């Protein structure tokens, strides 16, 4: 911003101002103190100029940023005086921290509040600050900036050292592979907080395919479970731990880092189960009371199997706590892809944007396509045979599990308009009495549903056609719990972000 200095000669301003008459109406005997330093001015215009030139703070910009009115202005001024915030702090806020009505009451008499906010915003600079005043203000601000720069330099050096240490640790421990264990606990807090809500546990427990499969894996293999030690990773309400108890497990340790663990403690106590020890903490940062376990159980699966990246914790548990020859439950899984043709579903999410209450919003489509749709897909609209795009033995899988690529060929089982590729997964408990379940569209729906990767336009296919394509899945660079998925088909590449 350009700041021109006006010089007062014989009491008159040598700079031109079309608002001189308006400015006179703003003059009072009161002195206007700067919001952020000790400087005082004899007019609103001079104070505004000082705020802009010295502190890079614009009342107009903050009004536009928060759509502020007169009451908001009053509360903001009082907030600044009470909290003694800096200009840097105020410029960086993303929400109105002064929205509470308690800030309608000023700390002391405040000349700023004697004017209408809109009139202040419209006021042009009258530039009556003397050169000496501005130089002193700038020198003071320069000294402050130099101190901040020095502190920032020191902080930057510390950050660089920490980053180098983190990279070295990742390279040494995981051959450069990022895993959940490398995410700082404070950064990963929101993930665990999402499981504090009771609704998500109701949804999971109500999923009979999911919950009864785990129960059957235990109760149909009692001879195998009886007398064994069990670790339940991400135990939630401890339902899997109680199935293990029911099957005769000798000792059970259940760990979860969300606050639901406190409810699990009440549930276990209410059901008079004495051999389940519940622990709150992230597995990777917690020492367990038992050195090694016979069985590790976890319901770690997310959308498209690997969303949320909880398998990292199971791998960590396997490598640190599973006895040689021990068992993981489940122990095998795979991901499949099918071609799907549901024009109505496609219109709902894509064609919709072409005419929204008479307006063309088709520019939204590009971004909409990047977001896979989590939905129960109509099995009657399946157009191709399923293709297994990745499969795993959890006894040997490593932290690269979510990074895979496959050239696929899908045979069409009927004619239609292909509108999406749909992903789902299968889970296996490979024990003496085998138990398995699938999240395929042709099976009973689960809370995981399926993942639809929509095409921009429907493609007509015919019975016995072979659809050739490629799919690449990678752990997201932005978030270790998210996935980036790329599908190439019909001479186009589509990018999807599951986050």
C-alpha positions as CSV (number, residue, x, y, z in Angstrom):
1,X,0.0,0.0,0.0
2,X,1.3,3.5,-0.8
3,X,1.4,5.9,2.1
4,X,1.9,9.6,1.2
5,X,2.8,12.0,3.9
6,X,1.0,15.3,4.1
7,X,2.8,18.2,5.8
8,X,0.9,20.7,7.9
9,X,1.9,24.3,7.1
10,X,0.4,27.1,9.3
11,X,-2.2,24.6,10.5
12,X,-3.3,23.7,7.0
13,X,-2.8,20.3,5.2
14,X,-0.8,20.7,2.0
15,X,-2.1,17.4,0.6
16,X,-5.4,17.5,-1.3
17,X,-8.5,15.8,0.2
18,X,-11.9,15.6,-1.2
19,X,-13.1,14.5,2.2
20,X,-12.0,17.6,4.2
21,X,-15.5,18.6,5.0
22,X,-16.3,15.1,6.1
23,X,-13.1,14.8,8.1
24,X,-14.1,18.0,10.1
25,X,-17.2,16.2,11.2
26,X,-15.1,13.5,12.7
27,X,-12.8,15.7,14.8
28,X,-13.2,15.6,18.6
29,X,-11.1,16.8,21.5
30,X,-10.4,13.2,22.3
31,X,-7.1,11.5,21.2
32,X,-7.2,8.3,19.2
33,X,-4.9,5.7,20.5
34,X,-3.4,3.1,18.2
35,X,-4.9,-0.4,18.6
36,X,-1.5,-2.0,18.8
37,X,1.1,0.4,20.1
38,X,1.3,3.5,22.4
39,X,1.1,6.1,19.6
40,X,-1.8,8.7,19.9
41,X,-3.4,10.8,17.2
42,X,-5.6,13.8,17.1
43,X,-7.9,12.5,14.3
44,X,-9.4,9.3,13.1
45,X,-7.8,9.8,9.7
46,X,-4.3,10.0,11.1
47,X,-4.9,6.9,13.3
48,X,-6.2,4.9,10.3
49,X,-3.2,5.9,8.2
50,X,-0.9,4.8,11.1
51,X,-2.7,1.4,11.4
52,X,-2.2,0.8,7.6
53,X,1.3,2.1,7.2
54,X,2.9,0.9,10.4
55,X,0.9,-2.2,11.3
56,X,-0.3,-3.2,7.9
57,X,-3.8,-3.4,9.4
58,X,-6.8,-2.4,7.3
59,X,-10.2,-1.8,8.8
60,X,-11.7,-2.1,5.4
61,X,-10.1,-5.5,4.8
62,X,-11.2,-6.9,8.2
63,X,-14.7,-5.6,7.6
64,X,-14.8,-7.4,4.2
65,X,-13.3,-10.6,5.7
66,X,-15.9,-11.0,8.4
67,X,-18.8,-8.9,6.9
68,X,-18.7,-6.8,10.0
69,X,-21.4,-4.3,11.1
70,X,-21.4,-1.5,13.7
71,X,-21.9,-4.0,16.6
72,X,-19.1,-6.2,15.4
73,X,-16.8,-3.1,15.2
74,X,-17.6,-2.2,18.8
75,X,-16.9,-5.7,20.0
76,X,-13.7,-5.9,18.0
77,X,-12.3,-2.6,19.4
78,X,-13.1,-3.7,23.0
79,X,-11.7,-7.2,22.3
80,X,-8.4,-5.6,21.2
81,X,-8.2,-3.3,24.2
82,X,-9.1,-6.1,26.7
83,X,-7.0,-8.9,25.2
84,X,-4.1,-6.6,24.0
85,X,-3.7,-8.6,20.8
86,X,-1.1,-7.7,18.2
87,X,-1.8,-6.7,14.6
88,X,-0.2,-10.0,13.4
89,X,-2.6,-12.0,15.6
90,X,-5.6,-10.1,14.4
91,X,-4.7,-10.4,10.8
92,X,-4.4,-14.2,11.1
93,X,-7.7,-15.0,12.9
94,X,-10.1,-17.0,10.8
95,X,-13.2,-16.5,12.9
96,X,-14.5,-13.5,14.9
97,X,-13.0,-14.1,18.3
98,X,-14.9,-11.1,19.6
99,X,-18.4,-12.4,18.8
100,X,-19.4,-12.7,22.5
101,X,-21.7,-9.9,23.7
102,X,-19.4,-9.3,26.7
103,X,-17.2,-7.3,24.3
104,X,-20.0,-4.7,23.9
105,X,-18.8,-3.2,27.1
106,X,-15.6,-1.1,26.7
107,X,-12.7,-1.4,29.0
108,X,-12.5,2.4,29.3
109,X,-13.9,5.4,27.4
110,X,-13.1,4.7,23.8
111,X,-13.1,7.6,21.2
112,X,-13.1,5.1,18.4
113,X,-16.6,4.0,19.4
114,X,-18.1,7.5,19.0
115,X,-18.2,7.1,15.2
116,X,-20.2,5.1,12.8
117,X,-18.1,2.2,11.4
118,X,-19.3,2.6,7.8
119,X,-18.3,6.3,7.9
120,X,-14.8,5.4,9.2
121,X,-14.5,2.7,6.4
122,X,-15.4,5.3,3.7
123,X,-13.0,8.0,5.1
124,X,-10.0,8.7,2.8
125,X,-6.6,9.2,4.3
126,X,-6.0,12.9,5.2
127,X,-2.3,12.3,5.8
128,X,-1.8,14.7,8.7
129,X,0.8,12.5,10.4
130,X,4.0,14.5,10.7
131,X,7.2,13.0,9.3
132,X,8.7,12.9,12.8
133,X,5.7,11.0,14.2
134,X,5.8,8.4,11.3
135,X,9.6,8.0,11.5
136,X,9.4,7.3,15.2
137,X,6.6,4.9,14.7
138,X,8.5,3.1,11.9
139,X,11.7,2.9,13.9
140,X,9.8,1.4,16.8
141,X,8.1,-1.1,14.6
142,X,11.4,-1.9,12.8
143,X,13.0,-2.8,16.1
144,X,10.1,-5.0,17.0
145,X,10.2,-6.7,13.6
146,X,13.9,-7.3,13.9
147,X,13.3,-9.1,17.2
148,X,10.6,-11.2,15.7
149,X,12.8,-12.0,12.7
150,X,15.6,-13.2,15.0
151,X,13.1,-15.4,16.9
152,X,11.7,-16.7,13.7
153,X,15.2,-17.6,12.5
154,X,15.9,-19.5,15.7
155,X,12.6,-21.3,15.4
156,X,13.3,-22.2,11.8
157,X,16.6,-23.7,12.7
158,X,14.9,-25.8,15.4
159,X,12.2,-26.9,12.9
160,X,14.9,-27.9,10.3
161,X,16.7,-30.0,12.9
162,X,13.5,-31.7,14.0
163,X,12.6,-32.4,10.4
164,X,16.0,-33.9,9.6
165,X,15.6,-36.0,12.7
166,X,12.2,-37.2,11.6
167,X,13.4,-38.0,8.1
168,X,16.3,-40.0,9.5
169,X,14.1,-41.9,11.8
170,X,11.6,-42.8,9.1
171,X,14.4,-43.8,6.7
172,X,16.1,-45.9,9.3
173,X,13.0,-47.6,10.7
174,X,10.7,-47.9,7.7
175,X,13.0,-47.5,4.7
176,X,11.5,-44.1,4.1
177,X,7.9,-45.2,4.3
178,X,5.5,-42.9,6.1
179,X,3.3,-44.7,8.7
180,X,0.7,-43.7,11.2
181,X,3.3,-44.1,14.0
182,X,5.2,-41.1,12.6
183,X,2.2,-38.8,13.0
184,X,2.5,-36.6,16.2
185,X,-0.2,-37.5,18.7
186,X,-1.5,-33.9,18.7
187,X,-1.9,-33.9,14.9
188,X,-3.6,-37.3,15.0
189,X,-6.0,-36.3,17.8
190,X,-8.9,-35.6,15.4
191,X,-8.9,-39.1,14.1
192,X,-9.4,-40.6,17.6
193,X,-11.9,-37.9,18.5
194,X,-14.1,-39.1,15.7
195,X,-14.6,-42.3,17.6
196,X,-15.7,-40.5,20.7
197,X,-19.2,-40.2,19.2
198,X,-21.7,-42.9,20.1
199,X,-23.4,-42.9,16.7
200,X,-20.4,-44.5,14.9
201,X,-20.4,-47.3,17.4
202,X,-24.1,-47.9,17.1
203,X,-23.6,-48.1,13.3
204,X,-20.7,-50.6,13.6
205,X,-22.4,-52.8,16.2
206,X,-25.7,-52.7,14.2
207,X,-23.8,-54.1,11.2
208,X,-24.6,-57.8,11.7
209,X,-22.3,-59.0,8.8
210,X,-19.4,-57.3,10.4
211,X,-20.1,-58.0,14.1
212,X,-21.4,-61.6,13.7
213,X,-18.4,-62.6,11.5
214,X,-16.1,-61.7,14.4
215,X,-18.3,-63.4,16.9
216,X,-18.4,-66.6,14.7
217,X,-14.7,-66.6,14.2
218,X,-14.3,-66.8,18.0
219,X,-17.2,-69.0,19.0
220,X,-16.9,-71.5,16.1
221,X,-13.2,-72.0,17.1
222,X,-13.5,-72.2,20.8
223,X,-10.9,-75.1,21.0
224,X,-8.4,-72.8,19.4
225,X,-9.2,-69.7,21.4
226,X,-9.5,-71.3,24.8
227,X,-6.6,-70.5,27.2
228,X,-5.0,-68.0,24.8
229,X,-3.9,-64.4,25.4
230,X,-5.6,-61.9,23.2
231,X,-4.8,-58.3,22.2
232,X,-7.7,-56.2,20.9
233,X,-6.3,-53.2,18.9
234,X,-8.7,-50.3,18.6
235,X,-11.2,-52.0,20.9
236,X,-14.0,-49.4,20.9
237,X,-16.8,-50.7,23.1
238,X,-14.8,-53.9,23.6
239,X,-17.3,-56.1,21.9
240,X,-14.5,-58.2,20.2
241,X,-12.8,-58.6,23.6
242,X,-16.0,-59.9,25.1
243,X,-16.3,-62.4,22.2
244,X,-12.8,-63.6,23.1
245,X,-13.8,-63.9,26.7
246,X,-16.9,-65.9,25.7
247,X,-14.7,-68.2,23.7
248,X,-12.5,-69.0,26.7
249,X,-9.5,-66.6,26.2
250,X,-7.3,-66.6,29.3
251,X,-6.3,-63.0,29.4
252,X,-7.3,-60.1,27.2
253,X,-5.7,-56.6,26.8
254,X,-7.9,-54.0,25.0
255,X,-6.5,-50.7,23.9
256,X,-8.1,-47.6,22.3
257,X,-7.0,-44.0,22.2
258,X,-10.6,-42.5,22.0
259,X,-12.7,-41.6,25.0
260,X,-15.0,-44.5,24.2
261,X,-12.6,-46.6,26.2
262,X,-14.2,-45.2,29.4
263,X,-17.6,-46.5,28.3
264,X,-16.0,-49.9,27.5
265,X,-14.7,-50.0,31.1
266,X,-18.2,-49.5,32.3
267,X,-19.6,-52.2,29.9
268,X,-17.0,-54.8,31.0
269,X,-17.6,-54.0,34.7
270,X,-21.4,-54.2,34.2
271,X,-21.0,-57.6,32.6
272,X,-18.8,-58.9,35.4
273,X,-15.8,-59.8,33.1
274,X,-12.6,-59.8,35.1
275,X,-10.0,-60.9,32.6
276,X,-10.2,-57.9,30.2
277,X,-7.7,-55.1,31.0
278,X,-8.6,-51.9,29.2
279,X,-6.0,-49.3,28.4
280,X,-6.4,-45.8,26.9
281,X,-3.6,-44.7,24.6
282,X,-2.2,-45.0,21.1
283,X,-0.7,-48.4,20.7
284,X,2.5,-47.1,19.2
285,X,3.1,-44.9,22.2
286,X,1.9,-47.2,25.0
287,X,3.7,-50.1,26.8
288,X,1.4,-53.0,27.4
289,X,1.3,-55.2,30.5
290,X,1.9,-58.4,28.6
291,X,5.0,-58.9,26.5
292,X,3.6,-61.2,23.8
293,X,0.2,-62.4,22.8
294,X,-1.1,-65.6,21.1
295,X,-3.8,-63.7,19.2
296,X,-4.2,-60.2,17.9
297,X,-7.7,-59.1,16.8
298,X,-8.8,-55.8,15.3
299,X,-11.5,-54.4,13.2
300,X,-9.3,-52.1,11.3
301,X,-11.0,-51.9,7.9
302,X,-12.0,-48.6,6.3
303,X,-13.6,-47.6,3.1
304,X,-11.9,-49.2,0.1
305,X,-10.3,-51.4,2.9
306,X,-7.4,-49.1,3.6
307,X,-8.9,-45.7,4.3
308,X,-7.9,-44.4,7.8
309,X,-4.7,-46.5,7.7
310,X,-5.4,-48.4,10.9
311,X,-3.7,-51.5,9.4
312,X,-0.5,-49.7,10.3
313,X,-1.3,-50.2,14.0
314,X,-2.1,-53.8,13.5
315,X,1.2,-54.3,11.7
316,X,3.0,-52.5,14.6
317,X,1.2,-54.8,17.1
318,X,2.0,-57.9,15.0
319,X,5.7,-57.1,14.8
320,X,6.1,-56.1,18.5
321,X,3.5,-58.2,20.4
322,X,2.6,-61.3,18.5
323,X,4.2,-64.6,19.6
324,X,6.1,-66.6,16.9
325,X,3.4,-68.7,15.2
326,X,0.7,-66.5,16.7
327,X,-2.6,-65.6,14.9
328,X,-4.1,-62.4,13.5
329,X,-7.8,-62.1,13.2
330,X,-8.7,-61.5,10.4
331,X,-5.7,-62.8,8.6
332,X,-6.4,-62.5,4.9
333,X,-8.2,-59.9,2.7
334,X,-8.5,-58.6,-0.8
335,X,-9.9,-55.6,-2.8
336,X,-12.0,-56.1,-6.0
337,X,-13.3,-53.8,-8.7
338,X,-16.3,-54.0,-11.0
339,X,-17.8,-52.0,-13.8
340,X,-21.2,-50.5,-12.8
341,X,-23.9,-48.9,-14.9
342,X,-26.5,-46.8,-13.0
343,X,-27.5,-43.8,-15.1
344,X,-29.9,-42.4,-12.4
345,X,-27.1,-42.6,-9.8
346,X,-24.7,-40.8,-12.2
347,X,-27.3,-38.1,-13.0
348,X,-27.8,-37.5,-9.3
349,X,-24.2,-36.7,-8.7
350,X,-22.9,-35.4,-12.1
351,X,-25.7,-34.3,-14.5
352,X,-27.3,-32.4,-11.6
353,X,-24.8,-29.6,-11.9
354,X,-25.7,-28.8,-15.5
355,X,-28.9,-27.1,-14.4
356,X,-29.2,-26.0,-10.8
357,X,-32.4,-23.9,-10.5
358,X,-31.8,-22.7,-14.0
359,X,-28.1,-22.0,-13.5
360,X,-25.2,-23.8,-15.2
361,X,-22.9,-25.1,-12.4
362,X,-21.1,-27.6,-14.6
363,X,-17.7,-26.1,-13.5
364,X,-18.3,-28.1,-10.2
365,X,-18.2,-31.4,-12.0
366,X,-14.4,-31.6,-12.2
367,X,-14.1,-31.3,-8.4
368,X,-17.0,-33.6,-7.7
369,X,-15.4,-36.3,-9.8
370,X,-12.4,-36.3,-7.5
371,X,-14.5,-37.4,-4.6
372,X,-15.4,-41.2,-4.5
373,X,-19.0,-41.8,-3.4
374,X,-19.6,-44.1,-0.5
375,X,-22.9,-45.7,-1.2
376,X,-24.7,-49.1,-1.4
377,X,-24.7,-49.7,-5.1
378,X,-27.5,-51.6,-6.9
379,X,-26.2,-55.1,-7.8
380,X,-28.7,-55.2,-10.7
381,X,-26.5,-52.5,-12.4
382,X,-23.3,-54.5,-12.3
383,X,-22.1,-54.8,-15.9
384,X,-18.8,-56.7,-15.5
385,X,-17.2,-59.6,-13.8
386,X,-15.2,-58.7,-10.7
387,X,-11.4,-58.3,-10.8
388,X,-9.3,-58.7,-7.7
389,X,-6.9,-55.8,-7.8
390,X,-5.0,-56.5,-4.6
391,X,-4.9,-59.3,-2.0
392,X,-3.0,-59.7,1.3
393,X,-1.8,-62.2,3.9
394,X,-1.8,-60.1,7.1
395,X,0.9,-62.3,8.6
396,X,3.5,-60.9,6.2
397,X,2.1,-57.6,4.8
398,X,4.3,-54.5,5.3
399,X,3.7,-50.8,5.4
400,X,3.6,-50.5,1.7
401,X,0.2,-52.3,1.6
402,X,-1.8,-49.3,0.4
403,X,0.6,-48.7,-2.6
404,X,-0.3,-50.9,-5.5
405,X,-1.0,-50.8,-9.2
406,X,-2.7,-53.2,-11.6
407,X,-3.5,-53.4,-15.3
408,X,-6.9,-55.0,-15.4
409,X,-9.3,-56.6,-17.9
410,X,-13.0,-56.8,-17.1
411,X,-15.4,-58.9,-19.1
412,X,-18.8,-57.4,-19.6
413,X,-21.6,-59.8,-18.4
414,X,-24.3,-57.6,-20.0
415,X,-24.8,-54.5,-22.2
416,X,-25.4,-51.1,-20.8
417,X,-24.0,-47.7,-20.0
418,X,-21.0,-47.9,-17.7
419,X,-21.1,-45.0,-15.3
420,X,-18.5,-45.9,-12.6
421,X,-16.0,-48.4,-11.3
422,X,-17.0,-49.8,-7.9
423,X,-14.6,-51.0,-5.3
424,X,-15.2,-53.4,-2.4
425,X,-13.3,-55.8,-0.2
426,X,-13.5,-59.3,1.2
427,X,-12.3,-60.4,4.7
428,X,-11.2,-63.9,5.8
429,X,-10.7,-65.6,9.2
430,X,-8.6,-68.5,8.0
431,X,-9.0,-70.8,11.0
432,X,-10.1,-74.5,11.4
433,X,-13.7,-73.3,11.1
434,X,-13.3,-70.7,8.4
435,X,-15.3,-67.5,8.5
436,X,-15.5,-64.8,5.8
437,X,-17.6,-61.9,4.6
438,X,-17.8,-59.6,1.6
439,X,-18.8,-56.0,1.0
440,X,-19.7,-56.7,-2.6
441,X,-22.9,-55.1,-4.0
442,X,-24.4,-58.6,-4.5
443,X,-24.1,-59.3,-0.7
444,X,-26.0,-58.0,2.3
445,X,-25.0,-54.4,2.7
446,X,-22.5,-53.4,5.5
447,X,-21.7,-50.1,7.0
448,X,-18.7,-49.9,4.7
449,X,-21.1,-50.0,1.7
450,X,-19.1,-49.7,-1.6
451,X,-16.9,-47.0,-3.1
452,X,-18.0,-45.6,-6.5
453,X,-15.5,-44.0,-8.8
454,X,-17.7,-42.0,-11.1
455,X,-16.8,-41.4,-14.8
456,X,-17.4,-37.9,-16.3
457,X,-19.8,-39.4,-18.9
458,X,-21.5,-42.8,-19.3
459,X,-19.8,-45.2,-21.7
460,X,-21.8,-47.7,-23.7
461,X,-20.6,-51.3,-23.4
462,X,-21.8,-54.5,-24.9
463,X,-22.1,-58.1,-23.6
464,X,-18.7,-59.9,-23.8
465,X,-16.8,-56.6,-24.3
466,X,-13.4,-56.5,-22.6
467,X,-12.7,-53.3,-20.7
468,X,-9.0,-52.7,-20.3
469,X,-7.7,-50.2,-17.8
470,X,-5.2,-49.5,-15.0
471,X,-5.6,-48.6,-11.3
472,X,-3.0,-47.1,-9.0
473,X,-3.5,-46.6,-5.3
474,X,-1.2,-44.6,-3.1
475,X,-1.1,-43.4,0.4
476,X,-1.8,-39.7,0.3
477,X,1.2,-37.3,0.7
478,X,-1.1,-34.8,2.5
479,X,-2.5,-37.2,5.0
480,X,-1.2,-40.7,6.0
481,X,-4.7,-41.9,6.7
482,X,-6.0,-41.0,3.2
483,X,-5.7,-42.5,-0.2
484,X,-5.0,-41.2,-3.7
485,X,-6.5,-43.4,-6.4
486,X,-5.9,-43.1,-10.2
487,X,-8.0,-45.1,-12.7
488,X,-7.2,-45.1,-16.5
489,X,-9.9,-46.4,-18.8
490,X,-11.5,-45.4,-22.1
491,X,-8.4,-43.3,-23.0
492,X,-8.9,-41.1,-19.9
493,X,-7.2,-40.8,-16.5
494,X,-9.3,-40.1,-13.5
495,X,-7.9,-38.9,-10.2
496,X,-9.8,-39.6,-6.9
497,X,-8.9,-38.6,-3.4
498,X,-10.4,-40.6,-0.5
499,X,-10.0,-38.4,2.5
